[in-house]
Amino acid sequence: MFSGGTYEEVGRWLLGFLNSHAKRESPRAEAVVEAGADRAGRSFGVRLRLGESYYPPLSQPAIELSFHEASTGKGSFSWCDALAKRARGWARELLAAEPSQTSKSA
């Protein structure tokens, strides 16, 4: 793994990395990386989605990662390990909040 890259490259890497770890908890979990004009070159907003639910919820700010943090961190095993654990925890929170199949059919 190498650190660095353009803003777009780091954003694509971050999306793939978060997806791969969130999907270990549920194949339906998906990462969302916000990288619009307001953030360009500075930061990424991160969320996980499971169906219609988000972590953090859309009513709250996204989890912020600076471009510098993500760019340099992706070359560090310890940073990647910590982010992977966070992503899996977020996915577990989404799964725990999901209504059970029993209550859906009632």
N, CA, C and O atoms as CSV, one atom per row, in Angstrom:
chain,resi,resn,atom,element,x,y,z
A,1,MET,N,N,0.840,-1.170,0.000
A,1,MET,CA,C,0.000,0.000,0.000
A,1,MET,C,C,0.883,1.229,0.000
A,1,MET,O,O,1.881,1.287,0.718
A,2,PHE,N,N,0.520,2.199,-0.794
A,2,PHE,CA,C,1.311,3.409,-0.890
A,2,PHE,C,C,0.501,4.595,-0.415
A,2,PHE,O,O,-0.710,4.657,-0.627
A,3,SER,N,N,1.165,5.530,0.223
A,3,SER,CA,C,0.483,6.750,0.627
A,3,SER,C,C,0.523,7.730,-0.531
A,3,SER,O,O,1.238,7.534,-1.514
A,4,GLY,N,N,-0.256,8.781,-0.394
A,4,GLY,CA,C,-0.280,9.818,-1.407
A,4,GLY,C,C,-1.372,9.592,-2.433
A,4,GLY,O,O,-2.256,8.754,-2.258
A,5,GLY,N,N,-1.289,10.354,-3.501
A,5,GLY,CA,C,-2.267,10.287,-4.573
A,5,GLY,C,C,-3.044,11.580,-4.685
A,5,GLY,O,O,-3.013,12.422,-3.788
A,6,THR,N,N,-3.739,11.724,-5.797
A,6,THR,CA,C,-4.579,12.904,-5.983
A,6,THR,C,C,-5.819,12.793,-5.106
A,6,THR,O,O,-6.112,11.728,-4.563
A,7,TYR,N,N,-6.528,13.876,-4.977
A,7,TYR,CA,C,-7.756,13.887,-4.195
A,7,TYR,C,C,-8.734,12.832,-4.713
A,7,TYR,O,O,-9.340,12.107,-3.924
A,8,GLU,N,N,-8.888,12.746,-6.019
A,8,GLU,CA,C,-9.815,11.776,-6.612
A,8,GLU,C,C,-9.357,10.344,-6.370
A,8,GLU,O,O,-10.176,9.478,-6.062
A,9,GLU,N,N,-8.059,10.086,-6.507
A,9,GLU,CA,C,-7.529,8.737,-6.268
A,9,GLU,C,C,-7.722,8.314,-4.815
A,9,GLU,O,O,-8.106,7.177,-4.542
A,10,VAL,N,N,-7.461,9.211,-3.904
A,10,VAL,CA,C,-7.630,8.892,-2.483
A,10,VAL,C,C,-9.106,8.660,-2.175
A,10,VAL,O,O,-9.439,7.772,-1.391
A,11,GLY,N,N,-9.992,9.443,-2.780
A,11,GLY,CA,C,-11.431,9.250,-2.583
A,11,GLY,C,C,-11.894,7.885,-3.070
A,11,GLY,O,O,-12.687,7.224,-2.399
A,12,ARG,N,N,-11.406,7.458,-4.232
A,12,ARG,CA,C,-11.754,6.131,-4.759
A,12,ARG,C,C,-11.202,5.034,-3.863
A,12,ARG,O,O,-11.884,4.044,-3.596
A,13,TRP,N,N,-9.968,5.204,-3.397
A,13,TRP,CA,C,-9.381,4.219,-2.494
A,13,TRP,C,C,-10.198,4.127,-1.207
A,13,TRP,O,O,-10.490,3.031,-0.729
A,14,LEU,N,N,-10.563,5.277,-0.652
A,14,LEU,CA,C,-11.327,5.314,0.592
A,14,LEU,C,C,-12.671,4.615,0.423
A,14,LEU,O,O,-13.076,3.853,1.301
A,15,LEU,N,N,-13.362,4.853,-0.672
A,15,LEU,CA,C,-14.648,4.205,-0.937
A,15,LEU,C,C,-14.479,2.686,-0.994
A,15,LEU,O,O,-15.241,1.956,-0.362
A,16,GLY,N,N,-13.501,2.214,-1.737
A,16,GLY,CA,C,-13.269,0.768,-1.837
A,16,GLY,C,C,-12.881,0.153,-0.504
A,16,GLY,O,O,-13.346,-0.933,-0.156
A,17,PHE,N,N,-12.033,0.844,0.241
A,17,PHE,CA,C,-11.580,0.341,1.533
A,17,PHE,C,C,-12.750,0.226,2.503
A,17,PHE,O,O,-12.927,-0.806,3.150
A,18,LEU,N,N,-13.541,1.278,2.601
A,18,LEU,CA,C,-14.689,1.256,3.527
A,18,LEU,C,C,-15.713,0.212,3.116
A,18,LEU,O,O,-16.256,-0.492,3.966
A,19,ASN,N,N,-15.982,0.106,1.813
A,19,ASN,CA,C,-16.917,-0.916,1.341
A,19,ASN,C,C,-16.436,-2.310,1.702
A,19,ASN,O,O,-17.222,-3.135,2.167
A,20,SER,N,N,-15.165,-2.580,1.494
A,20,SER,CA,C,-14.662,-3.937,1.745
A,20,SER,C,C,-14.794,-4.316,3.216
A,20,SER,O,O,-15.055,-5.477,3.528
A,21,HIS,N,N,-14.620,-3.370,4.113
A,21,HIS,CA,C,-14.711,-3.700,5.541
A,21,HIS,C,C,-16.156,-3.686,6.042
A,21,HIS,O,O,-16.517,-4.515,6.878
A,22,ALA,N,N,-16.973,-2.783,5.562
A,22,ALA,CA,C,-18.383,-2.762,5.966
A,22,ALA,C,C,-19.097,-4.020,5.485
A,22,ALA,O,O,-19.942,-4.562,6.199
A,23,LYS,N,N,-18.772,-4.485,4.296
A,23,LYS,CA,C,-19.426,-5.666,3.731
A,23,LYS,C,C,-19.036,-6.953,4.451
A,23,LYS,O,O,-19.675,-7.986,4.250
A,24,ARG,N,N,-18.017,-6.909,5.270
A,24,ARG,CA,C,-17.681,-8.076,6.093
A,24,ARG,C,C,-18.726,-8.284,7.182
A,24,ARG,O,O,-18.888,-9.394,7.689
A,25,GLU,N,N,-19.426,-7.229,7.535
A,25,GLU,CA,C,-20.509,-7.326,8.517
A,25,GLU,C,C,-21.843,-7.609,7.849
A,25,GLU,O,O,-22.668,-8.343,8.393
A,26,SER,N,N,-22.059,-7.037,6.683
A,26,SER,CA,C,-23.270,-7.289,5.903
A,26,SER,C,C,-22.979,-6.973,4.444
A,26,SER,O,O,-22.502,-5.882,4.133
A,27,PRO,N,N,-23.259,-7.911,3.545
A,27,PRO,CA,C,-23.021,-7.642,2.123
A,27,PRO,C,C,-23.895,-6.513,1.586
A,27,PRO,O,O,-23.637,-5.989,0.502
A,28,ARG,N,N,-24.929,-6.136,2.340
A,28,ARG,CA,C,-25.814,-5.043,1.915
A,28,ARG,C,C,-25.302,-3.665,2.333
A,28,ARG,O,O,-25.829,-2.650,1.878
A,29,ALA,N,N,-24.297,-3.614,3.182
A,29,ALA,CA,C,-23.755,-2.336,3.649
A,29,ALA,C,C,-22.959,-1.674,2.525
A,29,ALA,O,O,-22.233,-2.337,1.784
A,30,GLU,N,N,-23.110,-0.371,2.415
A,30,GLU,CA,C,-22.405,0.378,1.386
A,30,GLU,C,C,-21.812,1.640,1.983
A,30,GLU,O,O,-22.427,2.293,2.826
A,31,ALA,N,N,-20.623,1.972,1.542
A,31,ALA,CA,C,-19.979,3.211,1.970
A,31,ALA,C,C,-20.414,4.352,1.064
A,31,ALA,O,O,-20.697,4.161,-0.118
A,32,VAL,N,N,-20.458,5.526,1.642
A,32,VAL,CA,C,-20.715,6.759,0.900
A,32,VAL,C,C,-19.589,7.711,1.270
A,32,VAL,O,O,-19.371,8.000,2.447
A,33,VAL,N,N,-18.879,8.193,0.266
A,33,VAL,CA,C,-17.811,9.162,0.504
A,33,VAL,C,C,-18.238,10.470,-0.147
A,33,VAL,O,O,-18.378,10.556,-1.367
A,34,GLU,N,N,-18.441,11.472,0.674
A,34,GLU,CA,C,-18.847,12.792,0.197
A,34,GLU,C,C,-17.586,13.577,-0.133
A,34,GLU,O,O,-16.720,13.784,0.716
A,35,ALA,N,N,-17.506,14.007,-1.387
A,35,ALA,CA,C,-16.302,14.711,-1.830
A,35,ALA,C,C,-16.673,15.845,-2.781
A,35,ALA,O,O,-15.964,16.095,-3.756
A,36,GLY,N,N,-17.760,16.519,-2.507
A,36,GLY,CA,C,-18.260,17.567,-3.393
A,36,GLY,C,C,-17.403,18.818,-3.398
A,36,GLY,O,O,-16.337,18.862,-2.785
A,37,ALA,N,N,-17.876,19.815,-4.088
A,37,ALA,CA,C,-17.141,21.063,-4.284
A,37,ALA,C,C,-16.738,21.723,-2.965
A,37,ALA,O,O,-15.661,22.312,-2.872
A,38,ASP,N,N,-17.593,21.629,-1.950
A,38,ASP,CA,C,-17.274,22.242,-0.658
A,38,ASP,C,C,-16.082,21.576,0.018
A,38,ASP,O,O,-15.433,22.182,0.870
A,39,ARG,N,N,-15.794,20.347,-0.352
A,39,ARG,CA,C,-14.717,19.589,0.286
A,39,ARG,C,C,-13.485,19.438,-0.603
A,39,ARG,O,O,-12.420,19.060,-0.116
A,40,ALA,N,N,-13.611,19.719,-1.864
A,40,ALA,CA,C,-12.587,19.398,-2.854
A,40,ALA,C,C,-11.173,19.752,-2.393
A,40,ALA,O,O,-10.861,20.900,-2.079
A,41,GLY,N,N,-10.343,18.725,-2.368
A,41,GLY,CA,C,-8.950,18.889,-2.004
A,41,GLY,C,C,-8.685,19.044,-0.514
A,41,GLY,O,O,-7.527,19.085,-0.100
A,42,ARG,N,N,-9.729,19.131,0.299
A,42,ARG,CA,C,-9.552,19.382,1.732
A,42,ARG,C,C,-9.934,18.203,2.604
A,42,ARG,O,O,-9.188,17.820,3.504
A,43,SER,N,N,-11.118,17.617,2.332
A,43,SER,CA,C,-11.627,16.592,3.241
A,43,SER,C,C,-12.609,15.674,2.529
A,43,SER,O,O,-13.026,15.912,1.395
A,44,PHE,N,N,-12.958,14.609,3.254
A,44,PHE,CA,C,-13.974,13.658,2.807
A,44,PHE,C,C,-14.978,13.495,3.938
A,44,PHE,O,O,-14.603,13.465,5.110
A,45,GLY,N,N,-16.248,13.389,3.586
A,45,GLY,CA,C,-17.273,13.036,4.552
A,45,GLY,C,C,-17.605,11.569,4.337
A,45,GLY,O,O,-17.771,11.128,3.200
A,46,VAL,N,N,-17.700,10.821,5.407
A,46,VAL,CA,C,-17.879,9.374,5.307
A,46,VAL,C,C,-19.160,8.959,6.025
A,46,VAL,O,O,-19.441,9.408,7.136
A,47,ARG,N,N,-19.924,8.098,5.373
A,47,ARG,CA,C,-21.110,7.478,5.958
A,47,ARG,C,C,-21.187,6.037,5.477
A,47,ARG,O,O,-20.583,5.672,4.469
A,48,LEU,N,N,-21.934,5.228,6.210
A,48,LEU,CA,C,-22.306,3.904,5.724
A,48,LEU,C,C,-23.810,3.890,5.557
A,48,LEU,O,O,-24.541,4.560,6.285
A,49,ARG,N,N,-24.258,3.110,4.582
A,49,ARG,CA,C,-25.686,2.999,4.306
A,49,ARG,C,C,-26.074,1.529,4.310
A,49,ARG,O,O,-25.350,0.672,3.803
A,50,LEU,N,N,-27.236,1.261,4.897
A,50,LEU,CA,C,-27.815,-0.078,4.879
A,50,LEU,C,C,-29.295,0.124,4.617
A,50,LEU,O,O,-30.032,0.555,5.504
A,51,GLY,N,N,-29.732,-0.183,3.409
A,51,GLY,CA,C,-31.110,0.100,3.040
A,51,GLY,C,C,-31.356,1.598,3.067
A,51,GLY,O,O,-30.673,2.358,2.381
A,52,GLU,N,N,-32.325,2.016,3.852
A,52,GLU,CA,C,-32.662,3.436,3.977
A,52,GLU,C,C,-31.976,4.097,5.163
A,52,GLU,O,O,-32.152,5.294,5.388
A,53,SER,N,N,-31.197,3.335,5.925
A,53,SER,CA,C,-30.553,3.849,7.134
A,53,SER,C,C,-29.107,4.239,6.850
A,53,SER,O,O,-28.424,3.612,6.040
A,54,TYR,N,N,-28.662,5.278,7.530
A,54,TYR,CA,C,-27.288,5.765,7.390
A,54,TYR,C,C,-26.625,5.848,8.748
A,54,TYR,O,O,-27.286,6.058,9.765
A,55,TYR,N,N,-25.301,5.678,8.754
A,55,TYR,CA,C,-24.507,5.942,9.939
A,55,TYR,C,C,-23.351,6.830,9.525
A,55,TYR,O,O,-22.560,6.438,8.668
A,56,PRO,N,N,-23.229,8.007,10.103
A,56,PRO,CA,C,-24.207,8.633,10.977
A,56,PRO,C,C,-25.453,9.013,10.187
A,56,PRO,O,O,-25.404,9.146,8.964
A,57,PRO,N,N,-26.577,9.189,10.895
A,57,PRO,CA,C,-27.826,9.554,10.210
A,57,PRO,C,C,-27.650,10.833,9.383
A,57,PRO,O,O,-26.798,11.666,9.691
A,58,LEU,N,N,-28.452,10.974,8.350
A,58,LEU,CA,C,-28.360,12.148,7.485
A,58,LEU,C,C,-28.638,13.450,8.231
A,58,LEU,O,O,-28.242,14.523,7.776
A,59,SER,N,N,-29.311,13.361,9.365
A,59,SER,CA,C,-29.583,14.557,10.170
A,59,SER,C,C,-28.343,15.030,10.930
A,59,SER,O,O,-28.356,16.106,11.529
A,60,GLN,N,N,-27.275,14.233,10.907
A,60,GLN,CA,C,-26.028,14.571,11.588
A,60,GLN,C,C,-24.916,14.741,10.565
A,60,GLN,O,O,-25.007,14.219,9.454
A,61,PRO,N,N,-23.861,15.472,10.938
A,61,PRO,CA,C,-22.738,15.620,10.000
A,61,PRO,C,C,-22.073,14.273,9.720
A,61,PRO,O,O,-22.074,13.370,10.556
A,62,ALA,N,N,-21.515,14.171,8.538
A,62,ALA,CA,C,-20.756,12.975,8.176
A,62,ALA,C,C,-19.473,12.920,9.014
A,62,ALA,O,O,-19.044,13.922,9.586
A,63,ILE,N,N,-18.884,11.743,9.072
A,63,ILE,CA,C,-17.590,11.572,9.739
A,63,ILE,C,C,-16.543,12.222,8.838
A,63,ILE,O,O,-16.454,11.912,7.650
A,64,GLU,N,N,-15.769,13.108,9.402
A,64,GLU,CA,C,-14.798,13.875,8.624
A,64,GLU,C,C,-13.424,13.215,8.632
A,64,GLU,O,O,-12.913,12.825,9.682
A,65,LEU,N,N,-12.845,13.099,7.465
A,65,LEU,CA,C,-11.457,12.683,7.309
A,65,LEU,C,C,-10.792,13.726,6.426
A,65,LEU,O,O,-11.278,14.008,5.331
A,66,SER,N,N,-9.700,14.296,6.878
A,66,SER,CA,C,-9.013,15.272,6.032
A,66,SER,C,C,-8.336,14.542,4.881
A,66,SER,O,O,-7.987,13.367,4.994
A,67,PHE,N,N,-8.157,15.244,3.788
A,67,PHE,CA,C,-7.459,14.664,2.643
A,67,PHE,C,C,-6.051,14.247,3.057
A,67,PHE,O,O,-5.588,13.166,2.694
A,68,HIS,N,N,-5.377,15.098,3.811
A,68,HIS,CA,C,-4.017,14.781,4.258
A,68,HIS,C,C,-4.006,13.497,5.104
A,68,HIS,O,O,-3.162,12.623,4.905
A,69,GLU,N,N,-4.951,13.395,6.046
A,69,GLU,CA,C,-5.028,12.209,6.907
A,69,GLU,C,C,-5.231,10.944,6.079
A,69,GLU,O,O,-4.532,9.949,6.274
A,70,ALA,N,N,-6.189,10.986,5.154
A,70,ALA,CA,C,-6.484,9.799,4.341
A,70,ALA,C,C,-5.339,9.489,3.384
A,70,ALA,O,O,-4.994,8.325,3.179
A,71,SER,N,N,-4.758,10.516,2.808
A,71,SER,CA,C,-3.676,10.333,1.845
A,71,SER,C,C,-2.440,9.702,2.484
A,71,SER,O,O,-1.856,8.770,1.931
A,72,THR,N,N,-2.050,10.208,3.638
A,72,THR,CA,C,-0.878,9.639,4.305
A,72,THR,C,C,-1.232,8.370,5.060
A,72,THR,O,O,-0.418,7.451,5.138
A,73,GLY,N,N,-2.438,8.306,5.617
A,73,GLY,CA,C,-2.853,7.156,6.409
A,73,GLY,C,C,-2.981,5.878,5.615
A,73,GLY,O,O,-2.736,4.797,6.149
A,74,LYS,N,N,-3.362,5.973,4.343
A,74,LYS,CA,C,-3.558,4.750,3.560
A,74,LYS,C,C,-2.271,3.967,3.353
A,74,LYS,O,O,-2.303,2.816,2.915
A,75,GLY,N,N,-1.133,4.589,3.667
A,75,GLY,CA,C,0.144,3.891,3.598
A,75,GLY,C,C,0.595,3.332,4.937
A,75,GLY,O,O,1.694,2.790,5.053
A,76,SER,N,N,-0.262,3.466,5.955
A,76,SER,CA,C,0.081,3.018,7.305
A,76,SER,C,C,-0.820,1.864,7.730
A,76,SER,O,O,-2.043,2.000,7.770
A,77,PHE,N,N,-0.206,0.731,8.045
A,77,PHE,CA,C,-0.997,-0.418,8.468
A,77,PHE,C,C,-1.828,-0.089,9.703
A,77,PHE,O,O,-3.002,-0.455,9.765
A,78,SER,N,N,-1.254,0.583,10.674
A,78,SER,CA,C,-1.995,0.864,11.917
A,78,SER,C,C,-3.174,1.797,11.655
A,78,SER,O,O,-4.235,1.617,12.253
A,79,TRP,N,N,-3.018,2.791,10.775
A,79,TRP,CA,C,-4.128,3.691,10.467
A,79,TRP,C,C,-5.229,2.916,9.737
A,79,TRP,O,O,-6.409,3.060,10.057
A,80,CYS,N,N,-4.844,2.105,8.766
A,80,CYS,CA,C,-5.824,1.308,8.018
A,80,CYS,C,C,-6.552,0.331,8.936
A,80,CYS,O,O,-7.764,0.150,8.815
A,81,ASP,N,N,-5.823,-0.296,9.848
A,81,ASP,CA,C,-6.442,-1.229,10.784
A,81,ASP,C,C,-7.467,-0.512,11.664
A,81,ASP,O,O,-8.562,-1.024,11.893
A,82,ALA,N,N,-7.108,0.663,12.149
A,82,ALA,CA,C,-8.040,1.428,12.996
A,82,ALA,C,C,-9.277,1.846,12.207
A,82,ALA,O,O,-10.390,1.769,12.728
A,83,LEU,N,N,-9.102,2.287,10.959
A,83,LEU,CA,C,-10.245,2.691,10.143
A,83,LEU,C,C,-11.117,1.485,9.802
A,83,LEU,O,O,-12.342,1.600,9.778
A,84,ALA,N,N,-10.509,0.342,9.542
A,84,ALA,CA,C,-11.273,-0.875,9.251
A,84,ALA,C,C,-12.133,-1.263,10.452
A,84,ALA,O,O,-13.298,-1.628,10.289
A,85,LYS,N,N,-11.571,-1.188,11.644
A,85,LYS,CA,C,-12.344,-1.510,12.848
A,85,LYS,C,C,-13.492,-0.529,13.043
A,85,LYS,O,O,-14.591,-0.927,13.428
A,86,ARG,N,N,-13.244,0.748,12.779
A,86,ARG,CA,C,-14.317,1.746,12.889
A,86,ARG,C,C,-15.435,1.444,11.890
A,86,ARG,O,O,-16.613,1.473,12.248
A,87,ALA,N,N,-15.071,1.155,10.645
A,87,ALA,CA,C,-16.068,0.875,9.604
A,87,ALA,C,C,-16.905,-0.352,9.954
A,87,ALA,O,O,-18.119,-0.349,9.749
A,88,ARG,N,N,-16.284,-1.377,10.468
A,88,ARG,CA,C,-17.034,-2.572,10.856
A,88,ARG,C,C,-17.957,-2.274,12.029
A,88,ARG,O,O,-19.068,-2.800,12.092
A,89,GLY,N,N,-17.511,-1.442,12.951
A,89,GLY,CA,C,-18.363,-1.029,14.075
A,89,GLY,C,C,-19.565,-0.233,13.603
A,89,GLY,O,O,-20.678,-0.440,14.088
A,90,TRP,N,N,-19.352,0.679,12.657
A,90,TRP,CA,C,-20.471,1.454,12.114
A,90,TRP,C,C,-21.478,0.526,11.437
A,90,TRP,O,O,-22.687,0.701,11.589
A,91,ALA,N,N,-20.981,-0.455,10.695
A,91,ALA,CA,C,-21.870,-1.410,10.024
A,91,ALA,C,C,-22.659,-2.226,11.044
A,91,ALA,O,O,-23.847,-2.482,10.846
A,92,ARG,N,N,-22.011,-2.634,12.127
A,92,ARG,CA,C,-22.721,-3.383,13.176
A,92,ARG,C,C,-23.810,-2.525,13.814
A,92,ARG,O,O,-24.887,-3.028,14.134
A,93,GLU,N,N,-23.539,-1.243,13.999
A,93,GLU,CA,C,-24.566,-0.350,14.553
A,93,GLU,C,C,-25.767,-0.253,13.620
A,93,GLU,O,O,-26.910,-0.255,14.076
A,94,LEU,N,N,-25.514,-0.170,12.328
A,94,LEU,CA,C,-26.619,-0.148,11.363
A,94,LEU,C,C,-27.421,-1.440,11.418
A,94,LEU,O,O,-28.651,-1.410,11.396
A,95,LEU,N,N,-26.736,-2.569,11.489
A,95,LEU,CA,C,-27.417,-3.863,11.555
A,95,LEU,C,C,-28.246,-3.987,12.823
A,95,LEU,O,O,-29.359,-4.511,12.788
A,96,ALA,N,N,-27.718,-3.515,13.930
A,96,ALA,CA,C,-28.432,-3.612,15.203
A,96,ALA,C,C,-29.694,-2.750,15.210
A,96,ALA,O,O,-30.673,-3.076,15.880
A,97,ALA,N,N,-29.660,-1.653,14.462
A,97,ALA,CA,C,-30.813,-0.737,14.432
A,97,ALA,C,C,-31.849,-1.163,13.391
A,97,ALA,O,O,-32.956,-0.626,13.355
A,98,GLU,N,N,-31.486,-2.127,12.548
A,98,GLU,CA,C,-32.400,-2.554,11.482
A,98,GLU,C,C,-33.581,-3.326,12.068
A,98,GLU,O,O,-33.391,-4.216,12.897
A,99,PRO,N,N,-34.797,-2.988,11.641
A,99,PRO,CA,C,-35.957,-3.759,12.131
A,99,PRO,C,C,-35.820,-5.235,11.752
A,99,PRO,O,O,-35.332,-5.567,10.672
A,100,SER,N,N,-36.253,-6.102,12.645
A,100,SER,CA,C,-36.147,-7.544,12.348
A,100,SER,C,C,-37.141,-7.940,11.267
A,100,SER,O,O,-38.134,-7.252,11.032
A,101,GLN,N,N,-36.858,-9.047,10.623
A,101,GLN,CA,C,-37.752,-9.551,9.578
A,101,GLN,C,C,-39.134,-9.838,10.132
A,101,GLN,O,O,-40.127,-9.670,9.424
A,102,THR,N,N,-39.220,-10.274,11.400
A,102,THR,CA,C,-40.504,-10.583,12.016
A,102,THR,C,C,-41.375,-9.350,12.093
A,102,THR,O,O,-42.559,-9.399,11.759
A,103,SER,N,N,-40.790,-8.232,12.536
A,103,SER,CA,C,-41.599,-7.017,12.678
A,103,SER,C,C,-41.970,-6.430,11.319
A,103,SER,O,O,-42.956,-5.699,11.218
A,104,LYS,N,N,-41.197,-6.736,10.268
A,104,LYS,CA,C,-41.534,-6.238,8.920
A,104,LYS,C,C,-42.784,-6.937,8.384
A,104,LYS,O,O,-43.576,-6.326,7.666
A,105,SER,N,N,-42.963,-8.202,8.725
A,105,SER,CA,C,-44.083,-8.941,8.173
A,105,SER,C,C,-45.348,-8.792,9.028
A,105,SER,O,O,-46.419,-9.238,8.616
A,106,ALA,N,N,-45.244,-8.190,10.178
A,106,ALA,CA,C,-46.403,-8.044,11.063
A,106,ALA,C,C,-47.323,-6.945,10.620
A,106,ALA,O,O,-48.344,-6.699,11.263
